[in-house]
Amino acid sequence: MALAIPEGDNRPRYVCAQCDAIHYQNPKLVVGSLPVWESDGQLQVLLCKRAIEPRLGYWTLPAGFMENNETTAQAAIRETEEEAGANIEIGPLYALLNVAHVHQVHLFYLARLRDLDFAAGIESLEVRLFSEADIPWDDLAFPTIRHTLELFFADRGKLREGGSYGFHCHDITRPMRSADEPR
């Protein structure tokens, strides 16, 4: 393999010196859901405490890398089942977050929990419902999670005034805290 600019291209790519095959390296899709439960006018969001690195012990929305041969909605449902053991009704795509500095695009779907039968999967230490006031803001795993939740609760406030949930597209340029930094 050699790093070269292939003919007709404009940036360096990894090219096989023997067969000239170009090995593209493209961003990964991280897909998840924002699962909510609403009862008696009280809204809660389901979060998972990570059992794996990166960010072991920090809270996140259920999400992970999209697999081949699945749609983004199927990936969101699968990740929610795997990480939270939760059965959801998938809603519309809610947020697209470009995380260029780690070569990822994060997609989050709105989702409604069908029931309260959920449990931590192998990648989660704990799974819990949180009201907005109880979300562990200082212990969220990634900037995309914080941003998505902030957008959601802002939209929720607008919803009470006759607005609606919008679709959000943002660039995340702030790297996550290092593991050495206090929570």
OpenMM code with the backbone's topology and positions (N, CA, C; nanometers):
from openmm import Vec3, app, unit

residues = "MET ALA LEU ALA ILE PRO GLU GLY ASP ASN ARG PRO ARG TYR VAL CYS ALA GLN CYS ASP ALA ILE HIS TYR GLN ASN PRO LYS LEU VAL VAL GLY SER LEU PRO VAL TRP GLU SER ASP GLY GLN LEU GLN VAL LEU LEU CYS LYS ARG ALA ILE GLU PRO ARG LEU GLY TYR TRP THR LEU PRO ALA GLY PHE MET GLU ASN ASN GLU THR THR ALA GLN ALA ALA ILE ARG GLU THR GLU GLU GLU ALA GLY ALA ASN ILE GLU ILE GLY PRO LEU TYR ALA LEU LEU ASN VAL ALA HIS VAL HIS GLN VAL HIS LEU PHE TYR LEU ALA ARG LEU ARG ASP LEU ASP PHE ALA ALA GLY ILE GLU SER LEU GLU VAL ARG LEU PHE SER GLU ALA ASP ILE PRO TRP ASP ASP LEU ALA PHE PRO THR ILE ARG HIS THR LEU GLU LEU PHE PHE ALA ASP ARG GLY LYS LEU ARG GLU GLY GLY SER TYR GLY PHE HIS CYS HIS ASP ILE THR ARG PRO MET ARG SER ALA ASP GLU PRO ARG".split()
positions = [
    Vec3(0.0837, -0.1174, 0.0000),
    Vec3(0.0000, 0.0000, 0.0000),
    Vec3(0.0885, 0.1241, 0.0000),
    Vec3(0.0471, 0.2194, -0.0749),
    Vec3(0.1182, 0.3464, -0.0776),
    Vec3(0.0151, 0.4587, -0.0774),
    Vec3(0.0494, 0.5659, -0.0116),
    Vec3(-0.0376, 0.6827, -0.0100),
    Vec3(-0.0061, 0.7639, -0.1349),
    Vec3(-0.1070, 0.7802, -0.2204),
    Vec3(-0.0874, 0.8512, -0.3473),
    Vec3(-0.2189, 0.9147, -0.3895),
    Vec3(-0.2106, 1.0110, -0.4784),
    Vec3(-0.3309, 1.0713, -0.5353),
    Vec3(-0.3610, 0.9965, -0.6648),
    Vec3(-0.4670, 0.9163, -0.6643),
    Vec3(-0.4995, 0.8409, -0.7863),
    Vec3(-0.5378, 0.9347, -0.9014),
    Vec3(-0.5189, 0.8853, -1.0212),
    Vec3(-0.5549, 0.9633, -1.1389),
    Vec3(-0.7033, 0.9977, -1.1339),
    Vec3(-0.7350, 1.1245, -1.1571),
    Vec3(-0.8736, 1.1697, -1.1545),
    Vec3(-0.9250, 1.2033, -1.0157),
    Vec3(-0.8414, 1.1886, -0.9138),
    Vec3(-0.8811, 1.2197, -0.7766),
    Vec3(-0.8115, 1.3482, -0.7337),
    Vec3(-0.8456, 1.3978, -0.6150),
    Vec3(-0.7857, 1.5230, -0.5685),
    Vec3(-0.7268, 1.5137, -0.4286),
    Vec3(-0.7196, 1.3921, -0.3736),
    Vec3(-0.6631, 1.3779, -0.2392),
    Vec3(-0.5911, 1.2443, -0.2267),
    Vec3(-0.4978, 1.2381, -0.1344),
    Vec3(-0.4236, 1.1129, -0.1158),
    Vec3(-0.5147, 0.9993, -0.0686),
    Vec3(-0.4932, 0.8830, -0.1268),
    Vec3(-0.5671, 0.7612, -0.0929),
    Vec3(-0.4651, 0.6478, -0.0780),
    Vec3(-0.5048, 0.5420, -0.0083),
    Vec3(-0.4200, 0.4236, -0.0020),
    Vec3(-0.4451, 0.3409, -0.1275),
    Vec3(-0.3373, 0.3185, -0.2044),
    Vec3(-0.3470, 0.2493, -0.3319),
    Vec3(-0.2543, 0.1281, -0.3287),
    Vec3(-0.3061, 0.0148, -0.3732),
    Vec3(-0.2261, -0.1072, -0.3805),
    Vec3(-0.1227, -0.0906, -0.4913),
    Vec3(0.0039, -0.1105, -0.4580),
    Vec3(0.1128, -0.0938, -0.5552),
    Vec3(0.1109, -0.2025, -0.6617),
    Vec3(0.0484, -0.3175, -0.6326),
    Vec3(0.0470, -0.4276, -0.7289),
    Vec3(-0.0721, -0.4216, -0.8243),
    Vec3(-0.1907, -0.3904, -0.7721),
    Vec3(-0.3098, -0.3972, -0.8583),
    Vec3(-0.3772, -0.2614, -0.8798),
    Vec3(-0.3255, -0.1565, -0.8171),
    Vec3(-0.3801, -0.0204, -0.8269),
    Vec3(-0.5198, -0.0041, -0.7663),
    Vec3(-0.5654, -0.1019, -0.6875),
    Vec3(-0.6948, -0.0886, -0.6200),
    Vec3(-0.6852, 0.0237, -0.5166),
    Vec3(-0.7867, 0.1068, -0.5150),
    Vec3(-0.7912, 0.2188, -0.4195),
    Vec3(-0.8685, 0.1722, -0.2959),
    Vec3(-0.8097, 0.1912, -0.1798),
    Vec3(-0.8736, 0.1535, -0.0534),
    Vec3(-0.9214, 0.2816, 0.0155),
    Vec3(-1.0479, 0.3144, -0.0082),
    Vec3(-1.1056, 0.4362, 0.0475),
    Vec3(-1.1251, 0.4220, 0.1973),
    Vec3(-1.1013, 0.5286, 0.2671),
    Vec3(-1.1305, 0.5344, 0.4096),
    Vec3(-1.2324, 0.6459, 0.4281),
    Vec3(-1.3539, 0.6059, 0.4629),
    Vec3(-1.4641, 0.6997, 0.4731),
    Vec3(-1.5184, 0.7025, 0.6154),
    Vec3(-1.5921, 0.8074, 0.6488),
    Vec3(-1.6488, 0.8172, 0.7843),
    Vec3(-1.7408, 0.7000, 0.8159),
    Vec3(-1.7459, 0.6664, 0.9440),
    Vec3(-1.8342, 0.5610, 0.9939),
    Vec3(-1.9665, 0.6242, 1.0379),
    Vec3(-2.0742, 0.5493, 1.0212),
    Vec3(-2.2048, 0.5934, 1.0689),
    Vec3(-2.2312, 0.5327, 1.2060),
    Vec3(-2.2601, 0.6193, 1.3021),
    Vec3(-2.3037, 0.5776, 1.4350),
    Vec3(-2.4523, 0.6116, 1.4410),
    Vec3(-2.5350, 0.5115, 1.4671),
    Vec3(-2.6797, 0.5300, 1.4607),
    Vec3(-2.7420, 0.4872, 1.5934),
    Vec3(-2.8374, 0.5670, 1.6403),
    Vec3(-2.9025, 0.5344, 1.7651),
    Vec3(-3.0401, 0.5952, 1.7754),
    Vec3(-3.0949, 0.5816, 1.8949),
    Vec3(-3.2292, 0.6341, 1.9195),
    Vec3(-3.2293, 0.7223, 2.0430),
    Vec3(-3.3327, 0.8019, 2.0513),
    Vec3(-3.3612, 0.8843, 2.1685),
    Vec3(-3.4941, 0.8314, 2.2227),
    Vec3(-3.4872, 0.7215, 2.3005),
    Vec3(-3.6100, 0.6561, 2.3458),
    Vec3(-3.6721, 0.7278, 2.4661),
    Vec3(-3.8012, 0.7547, 2.4562),
    Vec3(-3.8703, 0.8267, 2.5633),
    Vec3(-3.9896, 0.7462, 2.6135),
    Vec3(-4.0242, 0.7738, 2.7384),
    Vec3(-4.1443, 0.7187, 2.8014),
    Vec3(-4.2196, 0.8354, 2.8593),
    Vec3(-4.3480, 0.8452, 2.8285),
    Vec3(-4.4298, 0.9537, 2.8825),
    Vec3(-4.5495, 0.8944, 2.9533),
    Vec3(-4.5677, 0.9365, 3.0780),
    Vec3(-4.6788, 0.8883, 3.1584),
    Vec3(-4.7231, 1.0005, 3.2509),
    Vec3(-4.8527, 1.0250, 3.2555),
    Vec3(-4.9098, 1.1297, 3.3410),
    Vec3(-4.8426, 1.2646, 3.3189),
    Vec3(-4.8120, 1.2946, 3.1927),
    Vec3(-4.7507, 1.4228, 3.1588),
    Vec3(-4.6022, 1.4340, 3.1905),
    Vec3(-4.5449, 1.3267, 3.2433),
    Vec3(-4.4015, 1.3259, 3.2764),
    Vec3(-4.3253, 1.2522, 3.1671),
    Vec3(-4.2249, 1.3195, 3.1127),
    Vec3(-4.1436, 1.2611, 3.0067),
    Vec3(-4.0088, 1.2191, 3.0635),
    Vec3(-3.9646, 1.0980, 3.0258),
    Vec3(-3.8340, 1.0493, 3.0668),
    Vec3(-3.7609, 0.9928, 2.9454),
    Vec3(-3.6280, 1.0029, 2.9488),
    Vec3(-3.5421, 0.9541, 2.8411),
    Vec3(-3.4626, 0.8349, 2.8940),
    Vec3(-3.4505, 0.7316, 2.8115),
    Vec3(-3.3744, 0.6133, 2.8483),
    Vec3(-3.2268, 0.6327, 2.8129),
    Vec3(-3.1402, 0.6182, 2.9131),
    Vec3(-2.9955, 0.6279, 2.8925),
    Vec3(-2.9288, 0.4992, 2.9380),
    Vec3(-2.8138, 0.4722, 2.8779),
    Vec3(-2.7345, 0.3540, 2.9095),
    Vec3(-2.5999, 0.3974, 2.9662),
    Vec3(-2.5565, 0.3316, 3.0730),
    Vec3(-2.4234, 0.3558, 3.1285),
    Vec3(-2.3277, 0.2577, 3.0608),
    Vec3(-2.2261, 0.3110, 2.9955),
    Vec3(-2.1372, 0.2300, 2.9122),
    Vec3(-2.0544, 0.1301, 2.9925),
    Vec3(-2.0503, 0.0057, 2.9440),
    Vec3(-1.9695, -0.1010, 3.0045),
    Vec3(-1.8422, -0.1254, 2.9246),
    Vec3(-1.8205, -0.0437, 2.8211),
    Vec3(-1.7049, -0.0609, 2.7341),
    Vec3(-1.6372, 0.0735, 2.7108),
    Vec3(-1.5118, 0.0676, 2.6701),
    Vec3(-1.4409, 0.1867, 2.6252),
    Vec3(-1.4804, 0.2132, 2.4810),
    Vec3(-1.4747, 0.3327, 2.4320),
    Vec3(-1.4358, 0.4504, 2.5095),
    Vec3(-1.5485, 0.4962, 2.6019),
    Vec3(-1.5085, 0.5654, 2.7053),
    Vec3(-1.6002, 0.6313, 2.7990),
    Vec3(-1.6753, 0.5324, 2.8887),
    Vec3(-1.6065, 0.4297, 2.9311),
    Vec3(-1.6592, 0.3340, 3.0268),
    Vec3(-1.7133, 0.4076, 3.1489),
    Vec3(-1.8366, 0.3747, 3.1898),
    Vec3(-1.8967, 0.4343, 3.3083),
    Vec3(-1.9695, 0.5651, 3.2842),
    Vec3(-1.9688, 0.6142, 3.1621),
    Vec3(-2.0415, 0.7372, 3.1289),
    Vec3(-2.1741, 0.7004, 3.0624),
    Vec3(-2.2687, 0.7938, 3.0683),
    Vec3(-2.4039, 0.7716, 3.0165),
    Vec3(-2.4148, 0.8111, 2.8704),
    Vec3(-2.4973, 0.7372, 2.7969),
    Vec3(-2.5160, 0.7616, 2.6546),
    Vec3(-2.6569, 0.7227, 2.6119),
    Vec3(-2.6970, 0.7709, 2.4977),
    Vec3(-2.8158, 0.7179, 2.4314),
    Vec3(-2.7754, 0.5859, 2.3674),
    Vec3(-2.8677, 0.4918, 2.3513),
    Vec3(-2.8306, 0.3665, 2.2852),
    Vec3(-2.7962, 0.3926, 2.1386),
    Vec3(-2.6733, 0.3599, 2.1018),
    Vec3(-2.6256, 0.3859, 1.9651),
    Vec3(-2.4999, 0.3045, 1.9394),
    Vec3(-2.4692, 0.2855, 1.8128),
    Vec3(-2.3478, 0.2154, 1.7755),
    Vec3(-2.3288, 0.2180, 1.6253),
    Vec3(-2.2242, 0.1508, 1.5817),
    Vec3(-2.1911, 0.1513, 1.4396),
    Vec3(-2.2940, 0.0741, 1.3587),
    Vec3(-2.3323, 0.1328, 1.2478),
    Vec3(-2.4251, 0.0703, 1.1548),
    Vec3(-2.3557, -0.0490, 1.0891),
    Vec3(-2.4311, -0.1546, 1.0665),
    Vec3(-2.3798, -0.2742, 1.0006),
    Vec3(-2.4190, -0.2729, 0.8536),
    Vec3(-2.3478, -0.3508, 0.7736),
    Vec3(-2.3857, -0.3682, 0.6337),
    Vec3(-2.5216, -0.4380, 0.6280),
    Vec3(-2.5935, -0.4141, 0.5228),
    Vec3(-2.7225, -0.4773, 0.4959),
    Vec3(-2.8315, -0.4388, 0.5944),
    Vec3(-2.8229, -0.3199, 0.6533),
    Vec3(-2.9337, -0.2705, 0.7351),
    Vec3(-2.9548, -0.1228, 0.7038),
    Vec3(-3.0767, -0.0777, 0.7247),
    Vec3(-3.1070, 0.0637, 0.7079),
    Vec3(-3.0664, 0.1371, 0.8358),
    Vec3(-3.0657, 0.2690, 0.8299),
    Vec3(-3.0330, 0.3444, 0.9507),
    Vec3(-3.1377, 0.3219, 1.0588),
    Vec3(-3.2642, 0.3138, 1.0221),
    Vec3(-3.3695, 0.2877, 1.1215),
    Vec3(-3.3525, 0.1488, 1.1829),
    Vec3(-3.3192, 0.0491, 1.1023),
    Vec3(-3.2945, -0.0854, 1.1551),
    Vec3(-3.1752, -0.0843, 1.2503),
    Vec3(-3.0717, -0.0072, 1.2173),
    Vec3(-2.9545, 0.0026, 1.3052),
    Vec3(-2.9935, 0.0640, 1.4397),
    Vec3(-3.0756, 0.1679, 1.4374),
    Vec3(-3.1190, 0.2333, 1.5613),
    Vec3(-3.1988, 0.1367, 1.6489),
    Vec3(-3.2876, 0.0610, 1.5881),
    Vec3(-3.3674, -0.0365, 1.6631),
    Vec3(-3.2762, -0.1456, 1.7194),
    Vec3(-3.1857, -0.1988, 1.6381),
    Vec3(-3.0946, -0.3052, 1.6822),
    Vec3(-3.0074, -0.2588, 1.7974),
    Vec3(-2.9487, -0.1399, 1.7852),
    Vec3(-2.8619, -0.0888, 1.8908),
    Vec3(-2.9396, -0.0675, 2.0208),
    Vec3(-3.0626, -0.0220, 2.0102),
    Vec3(-3.1453, -0.0014, 2.1299),
    Vec3(-3.1773, -0.1354, 2.1964),
    Vec3(-3.2052, -0.2355, 2.1159),
    Vec3(-3.2295, -0.3700, 2.1703),
    Vec3(-3.1029, -0.4260, 2.2343),
    Vec3(-2.9879, -0.4120, 2.1664),
    Vec3(-2.8624, -0.4689, 2.2163),
    Vec3(-2.8145, -0.4024, 2.3455),
    Vec3(-2.8208, -0.2716, 2.3503),
    Vec3(-2.7633, -0.1987, 2.4631),
    Vec3(-2.8594, -0.1808, 2.5799),
    Vec3(-2.9889, -0.1732, 2.5491),
    Vec3(-3.0860, -0.1437, 2.6549),
    Vec3(-3.1942, -0.2499, 2.6689),
    Vec3(-3.1938, -0.3511, 2.5837),
    Vec3(-3.2984, -0.4523, 2.5899),
    Vec3(-3.4366, -0.3929, 2.5734),
    Vec3(-3.4444, -0.2781, 2.5071),
    Vec3(-3.5703, -0.2037, 2.4983),
    Vec3(-3.6404, -0.2262, 2.3652),
    Vec3(-3.7714, -0.2322, 2.3730),
    Vec3(-3.8580, -0.2458, 2.2570),
    Vec3(-3.9119, -0.1068, 2.2245),
    Vec3(-3.8750, -0.0542, 2.1077),
    Vec3(-3.9149, 0.0820, 2.0722),
    Vec3(-3.9989, 0.0866, 1.9459),
    Vec3(-4.0764, 0.1932, 1.9389),
    Vec3(-4.1435, 0.2308, 1.8150),
    Vec3(-4.0593, 0.3447, 1.7585),
    Vec3(-3.9971, 0.3202, 1.6452),
    Vec3(-3.9065, 0.4189, 1.5866),
    Vec3(-3.9863, 0.5346, 1.5274),
    Vec3(-3.9363, 0.6542, 1.5496),
    Vec3(-3.9982, 0.7738, 1.4947),
    Vec3(-3.9115, 0.8314, 1.3841),
    Vec3(-3.9269, 0.9594, 1.3588),
    Vec3(-3.8492, 1.0217, 1.2509),
    Vec3(-3.7032, 1.0451, 1.2902),
    Vec3(-3.6192, 1.0568, 1.1882),
    Vec3(-3.4802, 1.0957, 1.2106),
    Vec3(-3.4808, 1.2336, 1.2729),
    Vec3(-3.4084, 1.2490, 1.3813),
    Vec3(-3.4136, 1.3723, 1.4597),
    Vec3(-3.2866, 1.4563, 1.4477),
    Vec3(-3.1704, 1.3914, 1.4519),
    Vec3(-3.0454, 1.4681, 1.4511),
    Vec3(-2.9398, 1.3975, 1.3683),
    Vec3(-2.8658, 1.4774, 1.2935),
    Vec3(-2.7492, 1.4322, 1.2187),
    Vec3(-2.6342, 1.5188, 1.2658),
    Vec3(-2.5329, 1.4557, 1.3229),
    Vec3(-2.4205, 1.5290, 1.3799),
    Vec3(-2.2914, 1.4842, 1.3130),
    Vec3(-2.2253, 1.5772, 1.2465),
    Vec3(-2.0978, 1.5494, 1.1824),
    Vec3(-1.9878, 1.5629, 1.2866),
    Vec3(-1.9097, 1.4583, 1.3034),
    Vec3(-1.7998, 1.4582, 1.3994),
    Vec3(-1.6724, 1.4309, 1.3188),
    Vec3(-1.6344, 1.5289, 1.2382),
    Vec3(-1.5266, 1.5118, 1.1404),
    Vec3(-1.3933, 1.4757, 1.2050),
    Vec3(-1.3656, 1.5285, 1.3237),
    Vec3(-1.2341, 1.5027, 1.3846),
    Vec3(-1.2144, 1.3568, 1.4266),
    Vec3(-1.3223, 1.2771, 1.4314),
    Vec3(-1.3085, 1.1329, 1.4573),
    Vec3(-1.3652, 1.0510, 1.3405),
    Vec3(-1.3905, 1.1162, 1.2275),
    Vec3(-1.4336, 1.0493, 1.1039),
    Vec3(-1.5656, 0.9752, 1.1217),
    Vec3(-1.6632, 1.0414, 1.1853),
    Vec3(-1.7924, 0.9788, 1.2099),
    Vec3(-1.9067, 1.0746, 1.1787),
    Vec3(-2.0212, 1.0155, 1.1498),
    Vec3(-2.1483, 1.0867, 1.1389),
    Vec3(-2.2436, 1.0147, 1.2335),
    Vec3(-2.3059, 1.0888, 1.3268),
    Vec3(-2.3988, 1.0305, 1.4237),
    Vec3(-2.5416, 1.0668, 1.3840),
    Vec3(-2.6279, 0.9675, 1.3813),
    Vec3(-2.7692, 0.9854, 1.3484),
    Vec3(-2.8531, 0.9360, 1.4654),
    Vec3(-2.9503, 1.0172, 1.5077),
    Vec3(-3.0397, 0.9763, 1.6166),
    Vec3(-3.1845, 0.9890, 1.5723),
    Vec3(-3.2597, 0.8834, 1.5976),
    Vec3(-3.4030, 0.8797, 1.5699),
    Vec3(-3.4799, 0.9052, 1.6980),
    Vec3(-3.5911, 0.9776, 1.6879),
    Vec3(-3.6849, 0.9832, 1.7988),
    Vec3(-3.7462, 0.8440, 1.8121),
    Vec3(-3.7742, 0.8032, 1.9338),
    Vec3(-3.8332, 0.6707, 1.9554),
    Vec3(-3.9185, 0.6732, 2.0807),
    Vec3(-4.0198, 0.5893, 2.0823),
    Vec3(-4.1075, 0.5753, 2.1976),
    Vec3(-4.0921, 0.4346, 2.2512),
    Vec3(-4.0694, 0.4238, 2.3811),
    Vec3(-4.0647, 0.2921, 2.4439),
    Vec3(-4.2038, 0.2303, 2.4391),
    Vec3(-4.2127, 0.1062, 2.3966),
    Vec3(-4.3411, 0.0369, 2.3904),
    Vec3(-4.3844, -0.0120, 2.5286),
    Vec3(-4.2861, -0.0340, 2.6159),
    Vec3(-4.3141, -0.0812, 2.7512),
    Vec3(-4.1933, -0.0496, 2.8386),
    Vec3(-4.2013, -0.0849, 2.9639),
    Vec3(-4.0920, -0.0576, 3.0580),
    Vec3(-4.0084, -0.1824, 3.0848),
    Vec3(-4.0151, -0.2771, 2.9941),
    Vec3(-3.9374, -0.4001, 3.0050),
    Vec3(-3.8042, -0.3788, 2.9340),
    Vec3(-3.7059, -0.3268, 3.0065),
    Vec3(-3.5727, -0.3065, 2.9504),
    Vec3(-3.4689, -0.3477, 3.0529),
    Vec3(-3.3494, -0.3762, 3.0043),
    Vec3(-3.2406, -0.4205, 3.0927),
    Vec3(-3.1079, -0.3980, 3.0214),
    Vec3(-3.0047, -0.3798, 3.0993),
    Vec3(-2.8714, -0.3564, 3.0439),
    Vec3(-2.8262, -0.4732, 2.9575),
    Vec3(-2.7779, -0.4411, 2.8387),
    Vec3(-2.7175, -0.5412, 2.7509),
    Vec3(-2.5705, -0.5563, 2.7854),
    Vec3(-2.4997, -0.6333, 2.7065),
    Vec3(-2.3598, -0.6636, 2.7342),
    Vec3(-2.2698, -0.5390, 2.7305),
    Vec3(-2.3090, -0.4367, 2.6550),
    Vec3(-2.2280, -0.3153, 2.6449),
    Vec3(-2.2704, -0.2073, 2.7451),
    Vec3(-2.3659, -0.2406, 2.8327),
    Vec3(-2.4160, -0.1438, 2.9301),
    Vec3(-2.4039, -0.1969, 3.0720),
    Vec3(-2.3649, -0.1085, 3.1628),
    Vec3(-2.3600, -0.1435, 3.3047),
    Vec3(-2.4968, -0.1280, 3.3697),
    Vec3(-2.5713, -0.0288, 3.3191),
    Vec3(-2.6995, 0.0066, 3.3781),
    Vec3(-2.7822, 0.0784, 3.2717),
    Vec3(-2.9129, 0.0664, 3.2822),
    Vec3(-3.0058, 0.1369, 3.1931),
    Vec3(-3.1127, 0.1984, 3.2815),
    Vec3(-3.1358, 0.3296, 3.2616),
    Vec3(-3.2328, 0.3986, 3.3472),
    Vec3(-3.3074, 0.5058, 3.2699),
    Vec3(-3.4277, 0.5350, 3.3199),
    Vec3(-3.5051, 0.6476, 3.2699),
    Vec3(-3.4697, 0.7716, 3.3512),
    Vec3(-3.4556, 0.8852, 3.2823),
    Vec3(-3.4228, 1.0115, 3.3469),
    Vec3(-3.5190, 1.1203, 3.3012),
    Vec3(-3.5682, 1.1992, 3.3961),
    Vec3(-3.6386, 1.3221, 3.3593),
    Vec3(-3.5315, 1.4230, 3.3198),
    Vec3(-3.5718, 1.5311, 3.2573),
    Vec3(-3.4739, 1.6327, 3.2155),
    Vec3(-3.3913, 1.6812, 3.3348),
    Vec3(-3.4547, 1.7042, 3.4474),
    Vec3(-3.3853, 1.7571, 3.5655),
    Vec3(-3.2853, 1.6577, 3.6237),
    Vec3(-3.3043, 1.5290, 3.5981),
    Vec3(-3.2192, 1.4264, 3.6580),
    Vec3(-3.1099, 1.3733, 3.5660),
    Vec3(-3.1054, 1.4200, 3.4421),
    Vec3(-3.0038, 1.3698, 3.3496),
    Vec3(-2.8650, 1.4022, 3.4051),
    Vec3(-2.7749, 1.3050, 3.4059),
    Vec3(-2.6393, 1.3279, 3.4574),
    Vec3(-2.5530, 1.4030, 3.3549),
    Vec3(-2.5815, 1.5310, 3.3385),
    Vec3(-2.5189, 1.6121, 3.2338),
    Vec3(-2.3664, 1.6072, 3.2382),
    Vec3(-2.3083, 1.6050, 3.3560),
    Vec3(-2.1622, 1.6034, 3.3677),
    Vec3(-2.1029, 1.4656, 3.3414),
    Vec3(-2.1863, 1.3655, 3.3329),
    Vec3(-2.1383, 1.2289, 3.3111),
    Vec3(-2.1858, 1.1705, 3.1785),
    Vec3(-2.2151, 1.2572, 3.0810),
    Vec3(-2.2537, 1.2080, 2.9488),
    Vec3(-2.1270, 1.1716, 2.8713),
    Vec3(-2.1352, 1.0638, 2.7968),
    Vec3(-2.0178, 1.0058, 2.7327),
    Vec3(-1.9591, 1.0910, 2.6202),
    Vec3(-2.0423, 1.1493, 2.5381),
    Vec3(-1.9934, 1.2138, 2.4165),
    Vec3(-2.0629, 1.3475, 2.3931),
    Vec3(-1.9956, 1.4418, 2.3291),
    Vec3(-2.0593, 1.5702, 2.2964),
    Vec3(-2.1863, 1.5542, 2.2126),
    Vec3(-2.1914, 1.4525, 2.1260),
    Vec3(-2.3112, 1.4333, 2.0436),
    Vec3(-2.4328, 1.3979, 2.1285),
    Vec3(-2.4104, 1.3281, 2.2381),
    Vec3(-2.5217, 1.2903, 2.3268),
    Vec3(-2.5749, 1.4147, 2.3963),
    Vec3(-2.4855, 1.4942, 2.4523),
    Vec3(-2.5264, 1.6187, 2.5188),
    Vec3(-2.6016, 1.7080, 2.4207),
    Vec3(-2.5465, 1.7244, 2.3025),
    Vec3(-2.6069, 1.8139, 2.2035),
    Vec3(-2.7466, 1.7649, 2.1641),
    Vec3(-2.7594, 1.6355, 2.1404),
    Vec3(-2.8892, 1.5793, 2.1010),
    Vec3(-2.9922, 1.5979, 2.2115),
    Vec3(-2.9536, 1.5721, 2.3350),
    Vec3(-3.0466, 1.5895, 2.4470),
    Vec3(-3.0838, 1.7364, 2.4664),
    Vec3(-2.9879, 1.8262, 2.4535),
    Vec3(-3.0185, 1.9695, 2.4658),
    Vec3(-3.1164, 2.0134, 2.3576),
    Vec3(-3.0955, 1.9689, 2.2351),
    Vec3(-3.1880, 2.0008, 2.1265),
    Vec3(-3.3272, 1.9450, 2.1545),
    Vec3(-3.3316, 1.8214, 2.2027),
    Vec3(-3.4587, 1.7562, 2.2300),
    Vec3(-3.5392, 1.8326, 2.3356),
    Vec3(-3.4753, 1.8687, 2.4459),
    Vec3(-3.5494, 1.9377, 2.5513),
    Vec3(-3.5860, 2.0805, 2.5101),
    Vec3(-3.5040, 2.1437, 2.4269),
    Vec3(-3.5408, 2.2756, 2.3730),
    Vec3(-3.6637, 2.2617, 2.2829),
    Vec3(-3.6648, 2.1598, 2.1973),
    Vec3(-3.7808, 2.1356, 2.1113),
    Vec3(-3.9031, 2.0998, 2.1949),
    Vec3(-3.8806, 2.0264, 2.3010),
    Vec3(-3.9918, 1.9883, 2.3896),
    Vec3(-4.0579, 2.1137, 2.4476),
    Vec3(-3.9763, 2.2108, 2.4844),
    Vec3(-4.0309, 2.3374, 2.5333),
    Vec3(-4.1116, 2.4090, 2.4263),
    Vec3(-4.0631, 2.4069, 2.3035),
    Vec3(-4.1353, 2.4696, 2.1917),
    Vec3(-4.2653, 2.3954, 2.1618),
    Vec3(-4.2638, 2.2628, 2.1828),
    Vec3(-4.3818, 2.1800, 2.1585),
    Vec3(-4.4977, 2.2248, 2.2468),
    Vec3(-4.4669, 2.2614, 2.3701),
    Vec3(-4.5711, 2.3084, 2.4636),
    Vec3(-4.6345, 2.4389, 2.4162),
    Vec3(-4.5608, 2.5123, 2.3321),
    Vec3(-4.6103, 2.6405, 2.2804),
    Vec3(-4.6652, 2.6275, 2.1392),
    Vec3(-4.6942, 2.5046, 2.0965),
    Vec3(-4.7534, 2.4831, 1.9650),
    Vec3(-4.6528, 2.4506, 1.8556),
    Vec3(-4.5249, 2.4393, 1.8886),
    Vec3(-4.4226, 2.4054, 1.7900),
    Vec3(-4.4166, 2.2556, 1.7667),
    Vec3(-4.3068, 2.2126, 1.7086),
    Vec3(-4.2898, 2.0703, 1.6820),
    Vec3(-4.1418, 2.0339, 1.6936),
    Vec3(-4.1180, 1.9035, 1.6940),
    Vec3(-3.9797, 1.8576, 1.6906),
    Vec3(-3.9267, 1.8836, 1.5504),
    Vec3(-3.8103, 1.9400, 1.5414),
    Vec3(-3.7512, 1.9648, 1.4111),
    Vec3(-3.6466, 1.8605, 1.3792),
    Vec3(-3.5878, 1.8737, 1.2630),
    Vec3(-3.4715, 1.7928, 1.2270),
    Vec3(-3.3504, 1.8825, 1.2441),
    Vec3(-3.2465, 1.8295, 1.3079),
    Vec3(-3.1288, 1.9096, 1.3386),
    Vec3(-3.0053, 1.8504, 1.2733),
    Vec3(-2.9266, 1.9373, 1.2125),
    Vec3(-2.7999, 1.8966, 1.1522),
    Vec3(-2.6936, 1.9923, 1.2049),
    Vec3(-2.5903, 1.9358, 1.2706),
    Vec3(-2.4866, 2.0196, 1.3314),
    Vec3(-2.3500, 1.9546, 1.3156),
    Vec3(-2.2497, 2.0385, 1.3246),
    Vec3(-2.1116, 1.9924, 1.3275),
    Vec3(-2.0629, 1.9993, 1.4707),
    Vec3(-2.0065, 1.8905, 1.5184),
    Vec3(-1.9494, 1.8854, 1.6524),
    Vec3(-1.7980, 1.9010, 1.6363),
    Vec3(-1.7460, 2.0073, 1.6893),
    Vec3(-1.6024, 2.0337, 1.6747),
    Vec3(-1.5277, 2.0223, 1.8065),
    Vec3(-1.6024, 2.0095, 1.9166),
    Vec3(-1.5405, 1.9991, 2.0488),
    Vec3(-1.5099, 1.8532, 2.0784),
    Vec3(-1.3835, 1.8199, 2.0980),
    Vec3(-1.3535, 1.6802, 2.1339),
    Vec3(-1.4041, 1.6488, 2.2735),
    Vec3(-1.4239, 1.5199, 2.2999),
    Vec3(-1.4705, 1.4803, 2.4318),
    Vec3(-1.3585, 1.4979, 2.5332),
    Vec3(-1.3992, 1.5045, 2.6593),
    Vec3(-1.3012, 1.5155, 2.7679),
    Vec3(-1.2123, 1.3924, 2.7687),
    Vec3(-1.0898, 1.4126, 2.8116),
    Vec3(-1.0016, 1.2963, 2.8255),
    Vec3(-1.0442, 1.2157, 2.9484),
    Vec3(-1.0031, 1.0917, 2.9528),
    Vec3(-1.0394, 1.0043, 3.0645),
    Vec3(-0.9788, 1.0531, 3.1956),
    Vec3(-0.8725, 1.1345, 3.1879),
    Vec3(-0.8072, 1.1872, 3.3084),
    Vec3(-0.8816, 1.3037, 3.3709),
    Vec3(-0.9643, 1.3710, 3.2919),
    Vec3(-1.0361, 1.4868, 3.3434),
    Vec3(-1.1451, 1.4417, 3.4406),
    Vec3(-1.1680, 1.5177, 3.5465),
    Vec3(-1.2746, 1.4812, 3.6403),
    Vec3(-1.4110, 1.4885, 3.5733),
    Vec3(-1.5013, 1.4060, 3.6231),
    Vec3(-1.6387, 1.4064, 3.5706),
    Vec3(-1.7126, 1.5284, 3.6176),
] * unit.nanometer
topology = app.Topology()
chain = topology.addChain("A")
for resn in residues:
    res = topology.addResidue(resn, chain)
    for name in ("N", "CA", "C"):
        topology.addAtom(name, app.Element.getBySymbol(name[0]), res)
